[in-house]
């Protein structure tokens, strides 16, 4: 049985999917990457140094134009 590689099915709605060379991520980057996804699509994060999946903690505003995403 072959496993579906969903990266091959992703249809990019914007120009940037992989992140910028300077390492910054903007709201536009996120909106572009998820524009075609349904509202109930699950979001998962990579793993930490111990190999455990990162778990979302909360959003916290750190300034007028700065959103911090915390993980547990």
HELIX and SHEET records of a PDB file:
HELIX    1   1 UNK A    6  UNK A    8  5                                   3    
HELIX    2   2 UNK A   27  UNK A   34  1                                   8    
SHEET    1   A 2 UNK A  56  UNK A  63  0                                        
SHEET    2   A 2 UNK A  66  UNK A  71 -1                                        
END                                                                             
